[in-house]
């Protein structure tokens, strides 16, 4: 049974608000009793006042502004535009118990902006050392110019906390942003030095399937980066995000498979059945992608594109598996959920028709539109499909389909190793026995 994950966590704020009010009053009384120290005591009073209990999504709706340099929809950030991102951002909030948040996704569904909202939240409300990793150092520099700098410049709450890069001793460089109580370090997965530069309470790993297998031959970049957060124990947050690549190789698929595998369930506008969107339910007339409609798995009614906004607003994340580690939560999202005005169902149908006949185009479609891994095809099956076809039988036993035996010997200087194979029709084969004859060939 899938368990629903509530969109809005219920929490009482009355006690917190009373504490905030009483702290402010106490600070005011102290200030009035000491002439000549107003500024000092005002700052002291602010320090005693607890921060508002905000989630990352609430912070973004209050403080985040999108720049025309980094967004197709500049202006105030609105979580309601991409309602599926609310639970993901809120899992990154200090009040949520999750330590590792995994997001396997299609391209252009709002994941990077959600990560940037988290960065802004940390700078403003939960300061601490933060590490943001791109596939390469060059991409980290580009991300700093195109994403992080506009994030700071366009959001007043952040602009007053991060000094301009041109200021002397500002602590604001292309790959490092100092702010009160913390620092944001940006680096590439190809730099082992950058990955081990400091302890980090927060780690943002973006597009991990594009990371190299090893960082300067020192090991897996994901493992190196995550190791930076271990000293923070239960207070750490690690955000792993990526569009997937090839099955059996994809890092994000491996992480998602080990999580509770949350899917975004939306209601059918006709019968109300909650379901997560599958590409197989998208149907259109051949050669006419503009006719694409989604068909409910319960009532088979056609759902039009204009229904999507209401469906997304009423959607909720539900776990579909049991996580191997209770501290890890996983989310999967395809472009079928793109909000109105972004990628439509007709666009997806058009992309699918254009990809026909080309394995490379089909792979791009599966990775970037469906957010799923690509299964390699060719004369030789990949290791996973080969492993799934294994059979087991006692050593020395010839299967019924085996028609004749062959033996092959590998001569080494201190031994001879012999394999005995049975062969059947269609080059089907079985390893019957493996023997090692000790001693050199002399």
N, C-alpha and C positions, 0 to 999 in steps of 0.2 A: 504494500500500500504506500502511495506517495503521501508525504506529510506536507501540509501547506506551510509556507513561510510568510508570515504576515507582512504586508506592505508597510505599515506604520506601526512601529513598536509602541505599545502603551506604556506610558511612564508618568508618574505623578511629579509635578513640579512645584507644588505648593510649599513643601518644606524647604526646597532649594531657594525659592523666591524669598521666603521669610528670612533665611540665613543671609541672603544677599542684602536684603533691606536693612537687617539689623547691623550687619558689618558696616554698611555705608553710614548709618546713623551714628554708630560708635566712632567712626573715623571723623565725622563732622564735629562731634562733641570735643574730640581731642584737639582738632584744629582751632576751635574757638577759644580754647584755654591757653594757647601759647602764641603770643604775638611775636612776629618777626620770623616765624618758621613755617609760614603758610605753605610754601611750595614743597618743602620737605615732607610735611605732614600730609599734604594732599597726595603726594606720590606714595607715601606709606599706606594711606587709606585705600588707595587703588590696589595696592599689593595685597591687602587683606581681603578685598572683595573677591569672592569666587567667580571664576569665568562662567558665563551662561552655559547651560547644558545644551550644546548644539551638536547635531550630527553634521557630517560632511555635506549632505544634500541641503540641509537648512542653511549652512554657512554659504554655500554657493548661491542659493536663491537670494540671500540678503546682501552679499558682498561682491560676487563675481560679475565682472563685465567682460564681454568678448570683444576683441579688437578686430577691425576689418583686415588687419594683417594676417590673422590666424583663423578667421572664421567666415563662413559664407553667410552667417546670420549674426552680424555684430549687434551689440547691445547687451542688456541685462541677461544673464544666464537664467534659464527656466528649466528646472528639472521636469516639469510637466510635459516639456517637448519630447523628452525621451524617458518616459516613466519607468521603463525597465532598469534604468541606471540607478534609481533611488536606493534599492536594497544593496546594490554592489557598493555604492559610495558609503552607505551607512555601516556596512560591515567593516569599512576602513576606519570608522570612528572609534575613539578610545573606549567608549562604553560597551562596544560589542566584544564578546569573548573570542571571536575568531582571530587567529594569529597569521594564517596564510590564506589569502584570497586568490583563487585561480579563475581567470576569465578567458575561455576559448571562444573566439568570436569571428564574425565576418568583418570585412573591411568597412570603414566609415559607418560605424553604429554609435559613435560618441565615446568610445573607451578612453582615448587619449585625453579628451577634455575632462573626463571624470578623474583621471589620474592627476591632471593639473589642478583640479578642484581640491584634491587631497593635499597636494603640495601647498596650495594657498591656505588651507585650513591649518596645516601644521605650522606654517609661518606665523599665523595670526593667533591661534587658540591652543595649540598643543606643541610648543616648540621643543625641538630635540634634533640630534644629528640625523640627516636624511641622505640616502644614496640613491640616485636615479641613474639607471644603466640603459644605454642604447646599444645596438649591435656593434657599432664602432665609435671611436673617439670623434671622428669627423661628423657622424650623425648626431653625437651628443652636442657638439658645437652648433650645428645647424638647429637642433631642437632648442638650444638656449636662446639663439637669436630669434627664431620664428615663433616659439611657444612661451618660453619662460619669461623673457623680457616683456612681451606684451601682457602676460598674466600679471606681472608686477605693476607695469605702467598704467594699465587701464582699470585697476582695482584700487581705489583710494586707501582701503584698509591695509593693503600690502605696500603701497608706495611709501607710506610714512614709516615702514619698518625696515625697508631695504634701501640703503643709501645709493645714489646714482653712481654708476661705474666710473664716471669722470672725476668724482670727488677723491681727494687724497686720502689714502688709508680707509677707503670705503668698505673693503672686504667684498666688493661686488666685482667679480671677474666673469669671463665667459663660462668657466667650468666650476665656479664656486660663488655661492650667494650667502653672505652672513646676515643673520637677523637676530634680534634679541632672544637669547636662550638656545640658539641652534645654528646650524649651517646646512645648506643644501650643496652637495657635491655631485656634479654630473660627470660621467665617464663612459667609456666604451667597454663592451665585453671582451674586446681584443687586447685590453690593457690589464695585465695582472697587477701592476703597481696601483692603478686606480681602484681596483676591486678590493685591495687589502689596505687601503690608505687610512682607514679609521673605523672605530666601532660605529654602528648605525642602528638607531632604534627603528627607523623606517627605511624600507628598501622597496623601490619601484623598479621592477624588471620589465621593460617594454619590448615587445616583439622577440621573445626568447627563442623562437624557432629559427630566427636569423642569426643567432649567436654562433660563433665558431665552436668547434668541438672542444677546444682547449684554449685558455688564455695564456699566451706566451709559453705554451707547453707546461703550465703549472696546474692544469686540471680544469674541470667543468666550470665555466663562468658563473652559472647559477649557484652551484655549491659554494664557490668562493665568496660570492656576494652575500648569500644567506648566512654564512659563517660570521659575517660582521655584526649580525643582530643577536647572536645567541646569548651574549652577556646581559641582554635586556629581558630575558626570560619571557614571562607572560605579558609584558608590556610591549613587546615588539609587534610590528605589522609588516608583512611582506605581500606585495601585490604583483602577481605574475600574469602578464597579459600577452596574447599573441594570436595572430591568424595562423592556423595550423599549416603543415606542409605534407610530408609523406608518412603514411602509416608505418609504424614500427620504428620511425626515426624521430617523429615529432615530440618535442619536449612538452608542449602544452597539452597534447592529447594524453600523454603519460600522467601528467599532474591532474588533469580533469578526471581521468579514469579512476584515480586513487581518492577522489573527493566524493562528496555526497551527490554530485551530478544534478544540480538544480536546473530545471527548465522553466521557461516563462509561460504559464498557462493563461489563456485568454478565453472569454466566453463567446460562444456562437451567438450572433445577434438574433437568430431565428429561434433556437431552442434552448439557449443558455448553457449548453454543454461546455465544460472547461476542458481545454486541450492545448497542447503545445504544437506549434506550426511545423509541418513537414512538407518538404518540397513535392513529395509524391501526391499531395492533395491539391496542388496548383495545376489547373487545367486550362487549356486554350485550344482554339481551332488551329490546325497545322498551317503555318505560314501567316497567322494573324495573331501575333503576341498581344496586340491591344485588346483582345477578347479575354485575357487571363482573369480568372476568378478562383477563389479558394473554396474548396468544398468541405463542409463540416463532416467530421468522421462519424458523427452520431446520426444526423438527419439528412446528410448528403445535400443540403441546400447550398446554393451558390452564394458566397459572401463577396461583396463588391469592395473595391478599394476604399470607398468613402466610409465604410464601416470601421476601418482600421483604427482611427483615432479613439473612438469610444471603447473598442476592444482593448487597446493598450492601456487606457486609463483604468480599466476594471481588471487588469491582469495581476497575477501574483506568481512569485517564484515558489516552486515545489521541489523538494528533494526527491530524486528517483532512485537513489541507491544509498548504501550505508558507507560512510567514509572509513578508510583504513585508519585515519588519524582524526579524532574529533575536533582538533584545532584547525583543520583545513576545510574550507567551503569552496565549492566550484560552481561556476555559472557557464552556460553555453547559449549563444545567441547567433542566429543567422540573419541575413539581410531581409528575410521575409517580414521581420519586425520593424524595418526602417519606417520612421514616421512619415505621414503625408508631406509631400514636397521633397523628400529625399529619393531613395530608390523605390520605385513602385513595383507591384507585381508584374505589370506589363514589361517593365525594364528587365526584370529577372527572366521572364519568358523569352525576351528578345536576346539576352545574353546566352541563354541555353541553346537557342536555335543557331546563333552565330558560332557557337563552340563545336557544333557537330562536325565529325570527321577529323578533328585534330586533338590528339592526346594532350598536347601542351595547353591548348585553349580549354579543354575539359578540366584539366588540373587547376588552372587559374580560376575557373568557375566554381569548382568544388571548394577550393581553399578560401577564396575571397568573398564569394556570395553565400555559400552554404555554411562556411565556417567548419568544414569537415576535412579530414585527411584524404589524400589521394592514394589509391592502391596502384602501385606500379604494374604495368602489363608488359609482356614481351615473351621471348622464347623460354626464358628461365623464370620460374616463379620466385617471388621474394621469400626471405627466410620464414616469415610468419605463415604464409600460405603453405609452404613446404612442411613446416612443423605440424600444421593442423592435419596433414595427410598421413602422419606417422601411424604405424600399427606396431603392436608388440606381440612377440611369441618367444618360446624358450629357445635359448642358444642351441645350435645343432639340429634344429627341427626345420625341414624344408616345407614351405607352404604348398598347399594343393596346386596352386597355379604355377609353381616353379617347374620348368621343363628341363633345365640342365644347369650344371654347376661350373663355375670358373674360379680359379684361385690366382691372386696376384701377390707377388713378394716384393717387399721394399728392403733392400740390402743396406745395412748400416755397418759401421766399422766394428761394433761390439754386439750386434744382434741382427736377426732377420725377422721382420714382421709380415705376417701372412693374413690376407682377407679372403674369405670364401663367400662368393655371391651366388644366389639362385636367380635365374632369369626366366621371365615369362613373356607372353605376347605384348607387343607395343612397348618393348624395352622396360617393362616394369621389373624391378629388381628388389631383392631382399638380402641383407647382410646376415649370413648364416653363422659365421664363426670368425673370431679374430684370435690369432695365435702369435706368441712371441717366442722365437727360438734364440736362447741366449748364446753368446759367443760369436767371435768374428768369423767371417767367411773362410778364413784360412784353417 
